[in-house]
Amino acid sequence: MATKKKNPQTAIKKKVTNTKKRTSLALVPKKENQYRPLLVRRYGLMLVIAAVIAMQFGYNFTQTGSVLGRVTTITTNGLLVETNDRRADVNAPSLKLNDQLSRAAMLKANDIIQNQYWDHVSPDGVEPWDWIDGTGYTYHEAGENLAKNFATAGGTVAGWMGSEDHRNNMLKASYSDVGFAVTTGELHGKPTTIVVALYAKPSKAPGLAAPSSPYKVSASSGNSDLETKPLSLASRIGIAIQSLTPAAITSVALLFVAATVATTAHAYRKKLPKRLQKTWYKDHGVIKASGLLTIAAFIVLLYGGGSL
């Protein structure tokens, strides 16, 4: 009995052809799929949304051990790099990380968590400068910025750039040293990431005598407890772009692909079966595209959180 061996190359070509055909049916409106790409049909949209949810929760779980955990990647080195990049944009000299200022910043951050307040001055009247003085650092002038619940160093610095007082403090040309602290804990019953930045010009600078009354400035020294600085929508978008996780970027890209397919399908609405042209489905493309882009915008704005 004669047998015929399968040609591996023929099998591969057939698989490639079938894959191209299925991809085309999923993404391109054509007669074979009744001008309704499979990706933006009901089950296709359900798969897209399920994939987006799975990516968000899955990434959170791998990073924090909880699907609802807050993902934070802020580091002191990251804050220093981002800050100096912004200072370079305005020709201000780069800041140097100072161990004493960093220790003072950490003492202040821990005090915020321990005594449950959100202000430059503690409920006991302890000012930012008291923490600096306690480390033995002597300064000619100093300033403080605070931030909470940002996801990345870039997002934190973008938040400070979005507030005039914080921006002026961070970019002040006379400062040469900086200390950063990043800590997490519960603030008023909610998981919170605290960032403290202390900027200073040391009194030991060459040719500079220590003043009898150093100049001190905080970004918002008039804040009352728990008052926050509102940020504009443009600032929120900038923060979000700086803070998007790989999972969020992939999710937004997937939603944009699906929205593009839906928009293309809308252009072929007059070629839909007549029974569908008499229903809401005649506008299914633009409706679905709007919904998908709304979800994408929601994801982006989720990463634009944080307050000052």
N, C-alpha and C positions, 0 to 999 in steps of 0.2 A: 504494500500500500504506500502510495506516495504522499508525502507531507510537504506543506509549504511553510517555510520559515518566515517569521515576521521581520521586516526590515526596520531596525531601531530608528533609523533616520526618518522613515515614513511615519512611524508612530509619534515621534517628537513633533514633526511638522503638523500632524493632525491635531495634537494637543495645543500647539501654538495657535493654529487656525481657530480652534474651538474657543480658546481663551480670548482671542481678539474679538470673536463674534459676540461672546457673552459680555465683554467689556463695552463693546459698541452698543449693545442693547441696553446696558445699564446706564450709559452716559449720554447717548445721542438719540434725539427724537427722530424716528424714522417709521416707515410704513410697517415694518416687521413688529414693532412694539406699540403700534397704534399712536405713534408720536407721544408716548408716555414713557420716558426712560424709567427703567426698573428702580434706579436709585431713589427717585422721588415719588414712587408709588407708596402705598401705605406701609407695606412691610419693609421697603427700603428705608423709609424715614425712621421707622421704629428701630432698625438696625443702627442707623447713624446716631440717633439719640442715645441708644443703649451703649454704643461704643464710647461716646463722649462722657457719659456718666461713669462708665467702667474705668476710663483713663484717669478721670479726676480722683475718684475714690481709691483706685489702685495706687496711684502715685502718692497720695496722702498716707496710705497704709504703709507703703514701703519706706517712707521717710520718717513717719512719726509713730507707727504702730497702731494708728486709729484712722478709720476712713474719714472722720470729721476733724482730724488733727490739723493744727495750723502749721504750715510749712514755712520755716524761716531759715534763711541762709546768710544772715548778716554776720560779718566778721569785722574786727577792728581794722585789719589790713584792707579789707574791701572798702570800708568807710574812708580810710586815708587816701586810697587811690582815687575814689570817686570825688572826694573833696578837692584834692589837688588838681584833678582834671578840670573841675569847674573854676578853680582859682587861676589856672593857666589861661583859661578863656578870657579872663579880664586882666591878664598880665600881673597877677598878684603872686608873690613868691610862694613856693611850696612850703607846707607845714611839715614839721618833724614830729614823730610820735614820741611823747615824753612819758616815762614810766610813772613819775610822780603825779602828773595830771591824770593818767589812766587810772591810777589807784584812787585818786580823789573822785573820779567819775564813777567808779565801781561802788565806792562807799555811798555816793549819792543815789545810785540806782537801787542798791540794796535797801537804803533807808526809805525810798518811795514804796517798795513792796512791803517792808516791815510796818510802816506807819500809815499805809493806805491813803496816799494823797497824790495829786497830780498838779504840781506847781514848782516854781523855782525856789520858793521858800517853804520849809517844812512847817507843820502845825505848831512845832515848838519854837519857831522863829529862826531855825538854822538856815543860813544863806549859802549859796553855792561857794562863796569865797571861804567859808569856814572849812569846807572839806579840803580846799586847796591848801589853806594855811596849816591844816593838820598833817599834811605830808612833808612840810618843810620847804615847799616850792615858793620862792619869792618872785613877785611879778610886778611889772610896771602897769600893765592893764590886762584885764581878763574878761571873758564872756562865756555864756552857757547857752546851748541849744538842747532841747528835749524832743523826743519823738517816741511814739508807741504804736505797736501793731502793724509795722511795715514788714513786708516779706523779704526784701533784699536790701543790700547796702545802696544800690542804685536807686531803689524806690525811696529810701529814707532821705538821701541827698536831694532827690527830685522834689520831695515834700518840702524840705527846707528852702529849696530854690523857688517854690511856689508861694512862699510867704515873705514879704518884703523885709520884715524885721529879722527873721531867721537867715535869709539870704545875705543881708548886710553884715550880720555877725560872722557868718561862715567865710565870707569873701574879704573881710577886713584886711587890708594890705599890711598893717602894722603887726599883726599876729605872726609868730614864727613857730610856736609850739602848740601841740594839741594832745588831748587825751580822750580816748573813747572807752565806753563801757557798754556791753550788751548783756542783758540778763532777762530771764523769763520767770514768771510766777503768777500768782493770782492777784489781780487788782480789782477790788470791789466785786469779788465773786466770779471774775471772768479771767480766763487764761490770757496773759498779756506779755508782750515782748517790749522791754524798755530799752531805749538807747539814750545815753547821756554823752554830750560832747562838751569839753571844756577847752577853750582857746585862750592863749596867753602870749604876752610879750614878756620875757624874763627881765627882771631888774638887773641881772648880772650881765646883760648885753654889753659889749665893749663900748666904753665911753659913756655909759648911762648909769647914773646914780639912782639908788632906790628912792622913790618918792615917799613923802610922809603920808600921802593919801592916794593909794593906787586907784586908777580909773577902772571902774567895774561896770559891765553891761550884760544884761541877759536879753534874750530875744523878745521876751514879753513879760517884763518884770511886774507889770500890773495885773497879771492873771490872778483870778480867784481860784479856789480849789475846784478841780474838775472842769474848768473852762477850757475849751479847745479852740484852736484857730481854724476857721473854715477855709477849705481850699477850693479853688475854682474847678470847673469841669475840665478845662484844659490841663490843669495840674494833675487832676485825678487820672486822666488819660496818659499823661507822661509817666506818672508813677506806675500805672498798670503795665505799660510797655516795658519798663525797667524790671518789673516784678514777675512777669509771666513765667511759669514753670514749663519744662519740656512737654508735659502732658497738656497744659493749657494751650501752648502754641500748636501742637498737633491737633487738638480738638477744634480750635478756631479755623485751622487750615481745612480740616475735613468739612466743617460747616460751610465754609466759603465755596468749596468744590461743589457741595450739594446745592447751594444757593445758585451757583452759576449754571448748573444743569437745569434747575427749575426755571431760571430766567430764560434759558435757551428754549425750553419746552413751551414757555408762554408765547414765544414768537411763532410757534407752529399750532396755536390754538384753533385756527380755522380749519386745520386738517384733522381735528379730532373726530371720532365717530359722531354722527348727528345727534344720537341720543345723549351724548355727553355735552354737546354744545348748547343744549337747552337747560343745563343745570349750572350750579356754581362752578362746575369743573372747567368751564370755559376759561375761567381765570385762575385755574389751579396753580399755574406756574408762579405768578406774581404773589399769590397768597402764601405759597410754601416758601418762596425765596424770602419774603418779609419775615416769616416766622423763624426761619433758620438764621437770618442775620440778627434778629432780636436776641436769640439765644447766644450767638457769638458775642454781641455787644455786652450782654449780661455777664458772660464769663470774663471778658476784659475788665469790666468795671469792678468785678469782685476782687480783682488784684490791685485795684486803685484805692484800697482801704488804708487805714492808718490815720493818726491825728497828731497834732503838735501841741 
